[in-house]
Amino acid sequence: MSRDTTRKPCKMERKGGKPNQHISCLFPEVLTIIFCYLSVKDKGRVAQVCVKWRDVAYNRCVWRGVCAKLHLRRANPSLFPSLVKRGIKRVQILSLKRSLRDVVVGIPNVETLNLSGCFVVTDHALGHAFSQDLPCMTVLNLSLCKQITDNSLGRIAQFLTNLEVLELGGCSNITNNGLLLIAWGLRKLKTLNLRSCRHISDVGIGHLAGNSPDAAAGTLELENLGLQDCQKLTDLSLKHISSGLVNLKTLNLSFCGSVTDSGVKFLSKMQTMREINLRSCDNISDISLGYLAEGGSRITSLDVSFCDKVGDEGLVHLAQGLFSLRNISLSACNISDEGLNRLVNTLQDITTLNIGQCVRITDKGLTLIADHLKNLQSIDLYGCTRITTVGLERIMQLRGLTTLNLGLWHKGEI
């Protein structure tokens, strides 16, 4: 017999001799379940209704997975004890005028610390905060903290040894020495983002791959590596990656202009690789796609947008070997309806297809897509000026299509 979820109402809760079934009559266990579905703001509001609701709202189950977004401007003695009581372990600092050490001391079991965009964060601030072991912290985001240098990475490598995710995008003062420190101390790292770290070169990637065993073992458990806009990287970096980072699943090399087809040949041998981003890599051509197909790659997502040396021949290569491909971006590539024909006839499980600014694509190409890609969910046709309503009507008949981007399309043809 199921449990009665209402308590016996008092006289004030009776109306016309019958119990008044009100939410205030529910057991705390039921209120806890309800409060779990509320937004963060509403969770705070219900805690101010009455003592009973306040006690329920402080149940850790209600706050599980919530990230506290804080403006640390002035002292608030009750802030951190309140967060700890609710079991909050994820913190994002929106603005910072107090010591960062207050956070790690006030929430000693913090697991995720996001300082993205906090331009005032310096090596001194991080050094003061990270002065003892923080075994619970697994995620640290320092994106756009432009003042930090390799000194901060030394502290991180020493005291945050259980770190699994490190975001350093836009930290332009990081050098190869900083990567050596990461390779020395962060053995459990799985995700590393080095976007726009302009001083990083092949030597630093070699450190991560374990090429300096006497000084550092390397981040050999790495699964996701972001190297977008690291202009000093060459094919040698890809050789290091293929030989040392054998667990890598995703790699972002977009805007790395010195990467060529020869480098992609190294990547083609990595059986764990699932996503490669080569967007705006000017020296990538159809040959790279041929290497990926010949290597038996199991890639599911490939971006070669704005690689103007990729054309119909590259699509033939994809159709002959990349049978796991589900998401492909070919924006501004030199492809035509003929190349699409070869692609969609073989790779019929594609769910995302970006062919924006491919000005040679016509209604014939859209018809081919509609006839063969029955599982298509998203397509980008931005700037495809040779298509008309005839082709669009065929595309829009796909039942699973949820995203259609037309962008710059001739209004007179709509």
TAUR-V43547 format. One record per residue. RES is the residue in one letter. OMEGA is omega as a letter, one per 20 degrees, with the letter a starting at -180 (none if undefined). Layout:
RES_OMEGA ; RES_OMEGA
This chain:
M_a ; S_a ; R_r ; D_a ; T_r ; T_r ; R_r ; K_a ; P_r ; C_a ; K_a ; M_a ; E_r ; R_r ; K_a ; G_r ; G_a ; K_r ; P_r ; N_a ; Q_a ; H_a ; I_r ; S_a ; C_a ; L_r ; F_r ; P_a ; E_r ; V_r ; L_r ; T_r ; I_a ; I_a ; F_r ; C_a ; Y_a ; L_r ; S_a ; V_a ; K_a ; D_r ; K_r ; G_a ; R_a ; V_r ; A_a ; Q_a ; V_a ; C_a ; V_a ; K_a ; W_r ; R_a ; D_r ; V_a ; A_r ; Y_r ; N_a ; R_r ; C_a ; V_a ; W_a ; R_r ; G_a ; V_r ; C_r ; A_r ; K_a ; L_r ; H_a ; L_a ; R_a ; R_a ; A_r ; N_a ; P_a ; S_a ; L_a ; F_r ; P_r ; S_r ; L_r ; V_a ; K_r ; R_r ; G_a ; I_a ; K_r ; R_a ; V_r ; Q_r ; I_a ; L_r ; S_a ; L_r ; K_r ; R_r ; S_r ; L_r ; R_r ; D_a ; V_a ; V_r ; V_a ; G_r ; I_a ; P_a ; N_r ; V_a ; E_a ; T_r ; L_a ; N_r ; L_a ; S_r ; G_r ; C_a ; F_a ; V_a ; V_a ; T_r ; D_a ; H_a ; A_r ; L_r ; G_r ; H_a ; A_a ; F_a ; S_r ; Q_a ; D_r ; L_a ; P_a ; C_a ; M_a ; T_a ; V_r ; L_a ; N_r ; L_a ; S_r ; L_r ; C_a ; K_a ; Q_a ; I_a ; T_r ; D_r ; N_r ; S_r ; L_r ; G_r ; R_a ; I_a ; A_a ; Q_a ; F_r ; L_a ; T_r ; N_a ; L_r ; E_a ; V_r ; L_a ; E_a ; L_a ; G_r ; G_r ; C_a ; S_r ; N_r ; I_a ; T_r ; N_r ; N_r ; G_r ; L_r ; L_r ; L_r ; I_a ; A_r ; W_a ; G_a ; L_a ; R_a ; K_a ; L_r ; K_a ; T_r ; L_r ; N_a ; L_a ; R_r ; S_r ; C_a ; R_a ; H_a ; I_r ; S_a ; D_a ; V_r ; G_r ; I_r ; G_r ; H_a ; L_a ; A_r ; G_a ; N_r ; S_a ; P_r ; D_a ; A_a ; A_a ; A_a ; G_r ; T_a ; L_r ; E_a ; L_r ; E_a ; N_a ; L_r ; G_a ; L_a ; Q_r ; D_r ; C_a ; Q_a ; K_a ; L_r ; T_r ; D_r ; L_r ; S_a ; L_r ; K_r ; H_a ; I_a ; S_a ; S_a ; G_a ; L_a ; V_r ; N_a ; L_a ; K_a ; T_a ; L_r ; N_r ; L_a ; S_a ; F_r ; C_a ; G_a ; S_r ; V_a ; T_r ; D_a ; S_r ; G_r ; V_r ; K_r ; F_a ; L_a ; S_a ; K_a ; M_a ; Q_r ; T_a ; M_a ; R_a ; E_r ; I_r ; N_r ; L_a ; R_r ; S_r ; C_a ; D_a ; N_r ; I_a ; S_r ; D_a ; I_r ; S_a ; L_r ; G_r ; Y_a ; L_a ; A_a ; E_a ; G_a ; G_a ; S_r ; R_a ; I_r ; T_a ; S_a ; L_r ; D_r ; V_r ; S_r ; F_r ; C_a ; D_r ; K_r ; V_a ; G_a ; D_r ; E_r ; G_r ; L_r ; V_r ; H_r ; L_a ; A_a ; Q_a ; G_a ; L_a ; F_r ; S_a ; L_r ; R_a ; N_r ; I_r ; S_a ; L_a ; S_r ; A_r ; C_a ; N_a ; I_a ; S_r ; D_a ; E_r ; G_r ; L_r ; N_r ; R_a ; L_a ; V_r ; N_a ; T_a ; L_a ; Q_r ; D_r ; I_r ; T_r ; T_a ; L_r ; N_a ; I_r ; G_r ; Q_r ; C_a ; V_r ; R_r ; I_a ; T_r ; D_r ; K_r ; G_r ; L_r ; T_r ; L_r ; I_a ; A_a ; D_a ; H_a ; L_a ; K_a ; N_a ; L_r ; Q_a ; S_r ; I_r ; D_r ; L_a ; Y_r ; G_r ; C_a ; T_a ; R_r ; I_a ; T_r ; T_r ; V_r ; G_a ; L_r ; E_r ; R_a ; I_a ; M_r ; Q_r ; L_a ; R_a ; G_a ; L_a ; T_a ; T_r ; L_a ; N_r ; L_r ; G_a ; L_r ; W_a ; H_a ; K_a ; G_a ; E_a ; I_none
